[in-house]
C-alpha cells in the first residue's frame, strides 16, 4: 500500500444507531457551546437584528397604532430574515474557513467520527440560534411594537424563517471551502450586507430603484423574505410562494454543489 493510501486509510467502526445518534448529539452540543462562548458571534447575530428592529420597527415607526403594528410586523419579518441569514453565513462560512485554516477538518477526517456529524452539528447550531433570534424579535415586537398575529400565522412564520437557515448554511459552506481564514469575515459581510439591502430587508422593496428590484429576483434573500412576508400578507407578489420555495431549493443545490467541489479540492490537496 502506498504512503498516501496509508495516510488516508481509516477503519470506521460499525456503530449501532443509538450510539451514532449520541455521537451526532454530542457534536451538536459542543458546536452550540462553542458558539455561545464566542461573544462576537453570539452578540452580533442576536443583537444586530434586534437593534435594527427596535430602531426601524418601533422608534421610527408611525404613531398611528394600526399602522404602527403593521409596520412593526413587516420589519420583524424582514429582520427575522436578516438574523437567520447572519447566523447561517457566520456559523458556517467563517467558522468553516477558520477551522480549515487551523487543520481541524483534517483531524476530523483522520478520526473515526463520520464527517457528516461535523456539518450536522453546525446545522443544528444554526437552527437553534435562528430560533432564538426569531423568538426574541417576536417577544420585543409583541411587547413594545404592537405586533399581533394569529397563533397559526406566527408558527408558520417561525417555521419559514428557521427553515430559511438551510439555503444560507449551504451558501456559508461554499464560502467556507474557498475563503481564507483571515478574509472569511470580510467576504461574508461583502456578500451578506449588499444582498440584504438589495433584497429589501432594510428598505421596503418598492422604494428601491427598478433595476435593483429586478436584480433582487436573483438573490436567495429576496425569495426567503418574500416567502416570509407572504405569511403575514405583505408579499410583493401574493400567491407566488411555490415559486420562492423552488428558487430556494435551487439555490441550496447550487451552493451544495460548490461546497462539494471545494471539499474535493481540499481532499486532493491534502491526500493527492
C-alpha positions as CSV (number, residue, x, y, z in Angstrom):
1,X,0.0,0.0,0.0
2,X,1.4,3.5,-0.9
3,X,2.2,6.1,1.7
4,X,-0.7,8.2,0.5
5,X,-3.1,5.4,0.9
6,X,-1.8,4.7,4.4
7,X,-2.3,8.3,5.3
8,X,-6.0,8.3,4.4
9,X,-7.0,4.8,5.3
10,X,-9.2,4.9,8.3
11,X,-11.2,2.0,9.6
12,X,-14.6,3.2,10.8
13,X,-16.1,1.1,13.5
14,X,-19.6,-0.1,12.9
15,X,-21.9,1.6,15.4
16,X,-25.4,0.9,16.5
17,X,-28.0,3.5,15.7
18,X,-28.3,4.8,19.3
19,X,-24.6,5.2,19.6
20,X,-24.5,7.0,16.2
21,X,-27.2,9.4,17.3
22,X,-25.4,10.0,20.5
23,X,-22.3,10.9,18.6
24,X,-24.3,13.4,16.4
25,X,-25.9,14.9,19.5
26,X,-22.6,15.4,21.2
27,X,-21.1,17.1,18.2
28,X,-24.2,19.4,18.0
29,X,-23.9,20.1,21.8
30,X,-20.2,21.1,21.6
31,X,-20.8,23.2,18.5
32,X,-23.5,25.1,20.4
33,X,-21.3,25.6,23.4
34,X,-18.5,26.9,21.2
35,X,-20.7,29.5,19.6
36,X,-22.3,30.6,22.9
37,X,-18.8,31.1,24.3
38,X,-17.7,33.3,21.4
39,X,-19.3,36.7,22.3
40,X,-18.6,38.2,18.9
41,X,-20.7,35.5,17.2
42,X,-23.5,35.3,19.8
43,X,-23.9,39.0,20.3
44,X,-23.6,40.1,16.7
45,X,-26.0,37.5,15.3
46,X,-28.6,38.1,18.0
47,X,-28.2,41.8,18.9
48,X,-27.8,43.3,15.5
49,X,-31.3,42.2,14.2
50,X,-32.8,43.3,17.5
51,X,-31.2,46.7,17.3
52,X,-32.4,47.3,13.7
53,X,-35.9,46.1,14.6
54,X,-36.1,48.4,17.6
55,X,-34.9,51.4,15.5
56,X,-36.9,50.9,12.4
57,X,-39.9,49.0,13.7
58,X,-40.6,50.8,16.9
59,X,-38.6,54.0,17.4
60,X,-39.1,55.3,13.9
61,X,-42.5,53.6,13.4
62,X,-45.7,55.5,12.6
63,X,-47.6,57.0,15.6
64,X,-51.0,55.5,14.4
65,X,-51.4,52.3,16.4
66,X,-52.9,50.3,13.5
67,X,-50.1,51.3,11.0
68,X,-47.5,51.0,13.7
69,X,-48.5,47.4,14.3
70,X,-48.4,46.6,10.6
71,X,-45.1,48.2,10.1
72,X,-43.6,46.5,13.2
73,X,-44.8,43.1,11.8
74,X,-43.3,43.9,8.4
75,X,-39.9,45.0,10.0
76,X,-40.0,42.0,12.4
77,X,-40.3,39.6,9.4
78,X,-37.5,41.4,7.5
79,X,-35.2,41.5,10.5
80,X,-36.0,37.8,11.1
81,X,-34.7,37.0,7.7
82,X,-31.7,39.3,8.3
83,X,-30.9,37.5,11.5
84,X,-31.3,34.0,10.2
85,X,-29.0,34.7,7.2
86,X,-26.3,36.1,9.6
87,X,-26.5,33.1,11.8
88,X,-26.1,30.7,8.9
89,X,-23.4,32.6,7.0
90,X,-21.2,33.3,10.0
91,X,-21.9,29.9,11.7
92,X,-20.9,28.0,8.5
93,X,-18.8,30.3,6.4
94,X,-16.5,32.0,8.9
95,X,-16.3,29.0,11.2
96,X,-15.6,26.5,8.5
97,X,-12.9,28.7,6.9
98,X,-11.2,29.2,10.3
99,X,-11.3,25.5,11.2
100,X,-9.9,24.6,7.7
101,X,-7.1,27.0,8.3
102,X,-6.4,25.5,11.7
103,X,-6.3,22.0,10.3
104,X,-9.3,21.0,12.4
105,X,-11.0,19.4,9.4
106,X,-8.0,17.2,8.8
107,X,-8.3,16.0,12.4
108,X,-12.0,15.2,11.9
109,X,-11.2,13.3,8.7
110,X,-8.5,11.3,10.4
111,X,-10.8,10.3,13.3
112,X,-13.4,7.6,13.2
113,X,-16.2,10.1,13.6
114,X,-18.3,10.5,10.4
115,X,-17.6,13.9,8.8
116,X,-21.4,14.3,8.4
117,X,-21.7,14.7,12.2
118,X,-19.4,17.8,12.0
119,X,-21.7,19.5,9.4
120,X,-24.8,18.3,11.2
121,X,-23.6,19.9,14.4
122,X,-23.1,23.2,12.6
123,X,-26.6,23.0,11.1
124,X,-28.2,22.2,14.5
125,X,-26.4,25.3,15.9
126,X,-27.7,27.4,13.0
127,X,-31.2,26.3,13.6
128,X,-31.1,26.8,17.3
129,X,-29.6,30.3,17.0
130,X,-32.1,31.2,14.2
131,X,-35.0,30.1,16.5
132,X,-33.6,32.3,19.4
133,X,-33.3,35.3,17.1
134,X,-36.8,35.0,15.7
135,X,-38.3,34.4,19.2
136,X,-36.5,37.4,20.7
137,X,-37.7,39.6,17.8
138,X,-41.3,38.3,18.3
139,X,-41.1,39.0,22.1
140,X,-39.9,42.6,21.5
141,X,-42.5,43.1,18.7
142,X,-45.3,41.8,20.9
143,X,-44.3,43.7,24.0
144,X,-43.2,47.1,22.5
145,X,-44.2,47.1,18.8
146,X,-47.9,46.3,19.0
147,X,-47.4,43.2,16.8
148,X,-50.4,40.9,16.9
149,X,-51.0,37.9,14.6
150,X,-52.9,34.6,14.9
151,X,-51.0,31.7,16.5
152,X,-51.1,29.7,13.3
153,X,-49.6,32.7,11.3
154,X,-46.9,33.2,13.9
155,X,-46.0,29.5,14.0
156,X,-45.9,29.4,10.2
157,X,-43.6,32.5,10.1
158,X,-41.3,30.9,12.7
159,X,-41.1,27.7,10.6
160,X,-40.4,29.6,7.4
161,X,-37.6,31.7,8.9
162,X,-35.9,28.8,10.7
163,X,-36.1,26.6,7.6
164,X,-34.6,29.6,5.8
165,X,-31.3,28.8,7.6
166,X,-30.8,25.8,5.3
167,X,-30.0,27.5,1.9
168,X,-27.8,30.1,3.6
169,X,-26.0,27.3,5.6
170,X,-25.2,25.8,2.2
171,X,-24.0,29.2,1.0
172,X,-21.9,29.5,4.1
173,X,-20.4,26.1,3.5
174,X,-19.5,27.1,-0.1
175,X,-17.8,30.3,1.2
176,X,-16.0,28.4,3.9
177,X,-14.4,26.0,1.5
178,X,-13.0,28.7,-0.7
179,X,-12.3,31.6,1.7
180,X,-9.1,32.0,3.6
181,X,-9.4,32.3,7.4
182,X,-8.4,35.9,7.6
183,X,-10.6,37.0,4.7
184,X,-13.7,35.0,5.5
185,X,-15.4,37.5,7.8
186,X,-14.9,40.3,5.2
187,X,-16.1,38.1,2.4
188,X,-19.2,37.1,4.3
189,X,-20.0,40.7,5.0
190,X,-19.3,41.7,1.4
191,X,-22.0,39.1,0.3
192,X,-24.4,39.4,3.2
193,X,-24.9,43.1,3.6
194,X,-25.4,44.1,-0.1
195,X,-27.6,41.1,-0.6
196,X,-29.8,42.1,2.4
197,X,-30.1,45.6,1.1
198,X,-30.9,44.7,-2.5
199,X,-33.4,42.1,-1.3
200,X,-35.5,44.7,0.6
201,X,-34.6,43.6,4.1
202,X,-33.6,47.1,5.2
203,X,-35.7,49.2,2.9
204,X,-39.1,48.0,1.5
205,X,-38.6,46.6,-2.0
206,X,-41.0,49.1,-3.6
207,X,-38.8,52.0,-2.5
208,X,-35.7,50.6,-4.3
209,X,-34.9,51.6,-7.9
210,X,-36.4,49.4,-10.6
211,X,-33.0,47.9,-11.6
212,X,-32.5,46.7,-8.0
213,X,-36.0,45.3,-7.8
214,X,-35.3,43.2,-10.9
215,X,-31.8,42.2,-9.6
216,X,-33.4,41.1,-6.3
217,X,-35.1,38.2,-8.0
218,X,-31.7,36.6,-8.5
219,X,-30.9,36.7,-4.8
220,X,-31.8,34.0,-2.3
221,X,-32.5,36.5,0.5
222,X,-35.3,38.0,-1.7
223,X,-37.1,34.7,-2.1
224,X,-36.8,34.0,1.7
225,X,-38.1,37.4,2.6
226,X,-41.0,37.2,0.1
227,X,-41.9,33.8,1.4
228,X,-41.9,35.0,5.0
229,X,-43.8,38.3,4.1
230,X,-46.4,36.3,2.2
231,X,-47.2,34.6,5.5
232,X,-48.3,37.9,7.0
233,X,-49.9,39.1,3.8
234,X,-47.3,41.6,2.8
235,X,-45.5,39.9,-0.1
236,X,-44.8,41.9,-3.2
237,X,-46.3,39.1,-5.4
238,X,-49.2,37.4,-3.5
239,X,-49.6,33.7,-4.4
240,X,-46.0,33.2,-5.6
241,X,-45.0,31.1,-2.5
242,X,-44.3,27.9,-4.5
243,X,-42.0,29.8,-6.9
244,X,-40.0,31.2,-4.0
245,X,-39.7,27.7,-2.5
246,X,-38.4,26.3,-5.8
247,X,-35.9,29.1,-6.1
248,X,-34.6,28.5,-2.6
249,X,-34.3,24.7,-3.3
250,X,-32.4,25.5,-6.5
251,X,-30.0,27.9,-4.7
252,X,-29.4,25.3,-2.0
253,X,-28.5,22.6,-4.5
254,X,-26.1,25.0,-6.4
255,X,-24.4,26.1,-3.1
256,X,-24.1,22.5,-2.0
257,X,-22.5,21.6,-5.4
258,X,-20.0,24.4,-5.0
259,X,-19.2,23.2,-1.4
260,X,-18.7,19.6,-2.7
261,X,-16.3,20.9,-5.3
262,X,-14.4,22.8,-2.5
263,X,-14.4,19.6,-0.4
264,X,-12.9,17.5,-3.3
265,X,-10.4,20.2,-3.9
266,X,-9.2,20.2,-0.3
267,X,-9.2,16.4,-0.3
268,X,-6.9,16.4,-3.4
269,X,-4.6,19.0,-1.9
270,X,-4.3,17.0,1.4
271,X,-4.2,13.4,0.1
272,X,-3.4,13.7,-3.6
